[in-house]
């Protein structure tokens, strides 16, 4: 299986950053005629570096050095003419079920920027060549869905990512956009100057998304009173983990605000799970591959006087987009990992080795970012990417926070013009 790294490793690796944009930019050059027996059509000016061919099973396009293949049904289905696509609602009008699977264009021509296809019923489809390149399978394989900078402690510290100002964050879209841009790049971001109340924390959370209500409630405020059947409700240290791994869809974003701490310790630990995953990919691709393919269970069982819950989530430790192998979610929680009964005996040993390698990367001291949360400083964590933990503490420590719906965070970012 081909493994393609789609990450940006630190702020100094500018050669990798350009791969993190979905818009594919193609070089301009002259036409290169392939030295084989296939007959290529050359209807576009040479400066566009474009040629094409009607193959038996697909339309083949070489544009800017990228060779792409489009099934003819795909080309008919994605027509953006007014009768096939509503540009006001961005929805398809064409009934795909009525398109013949064996359809082929009866006429094809191309100018400098546009492909024209005439279909058997006389309908004409026009495609901008850059749009085809951007939306082709081959183009998507070379693109990342979301820009990101992988980090360890030094990389993040040296980046000096600014925290958002509470008042500007709540009133200015430009401040919100800066905050979300930093959050998308690093998977963590801070808002400072927030009043140390649950209500103000809720307002900050709602600024970017809808709050996701769970069995912990909508907004939660807790201390080390062991009021719930979870180690988080104690004064004990917590190893790095992602939350709600026992959900079929783990919560996307997590918010923490320390409202009060009268004691010592309690620093928050943050680790970039994608950075650690990329290290595994570089060193042992077969282990990375195994962690993306083997589904395991995570489980939450709570039997207390006031709460009865039994949650089970199933999925691999690493979730990737199959077309470009880009990691989009890590599900890592050794506390909540259930009995491994979804893996055959001949794979178990290999899975443990792969999991051990990932754990080793996650636990390297240079990958640990320690932050002391204090009243007024709200931390936003991408729970699909960044693992969190804490050191043990003494005294009274009160935190509040919530989970946010991931789709709505990304929706807010895209509405502000960010790639997400």
Secondary structure as UniProt FT lines:
FT   TURN            11..12
FT   HELIX           14..17
FT   HELIX           18..20
FT   TURN            46..47
FT   STRAND          50..54
FT   STRAND          59..63
FT   TURN            64..65
FT   STRAND          66..70
FT   HELIX           72..77
FT   TURN            82..84
FT   STRAND          85..86
FT   TURN            87..90
FT   STRAND          91..92
FT   HELIX           96..98
FT   TURN            101..102
FT   STRAND          107..110
FT   STRAND          114..118
FT   TURN            120..121
FT   STRAND          124..128
FT   HELIX           129..135
FT   HELIX           137..141
FT   HELIX           153..159
FT   STRAND          164..165
FT   HELIX           166..171
FT   HELIX           173..186
FT   STRAND          188..192
FT   HELIX           198..206
FT   TURN            207..208
FT   STRAND          211..212
FT   TURN            215..216
FT   STRAND          220..222
FT   HELIX           231..233
FT   STRAND          238..241
FT   TURN            243..246
FT   STRAND          253..262
FT   STRAND          268..272
FT   HELIX           273..283
FT   HELIX           285..293
FT   STRAND          296..303
FT   STRAND          308..315
FT   STRAND          318..320
FT   TURN            322..324
FT   STRAND          327..330
FT   TURN            334..336
FT   HELIX           345..362
FT   HELIX           365..367
FT   STRAND          369..371
FT   TURN            375..376
FT   STRAND          377..382
FT   TURN            383..385
FT   STRAND          386..390
FT   STRAND          396..404
FT   HELIX           406..415
FT   TURN            416..417
//
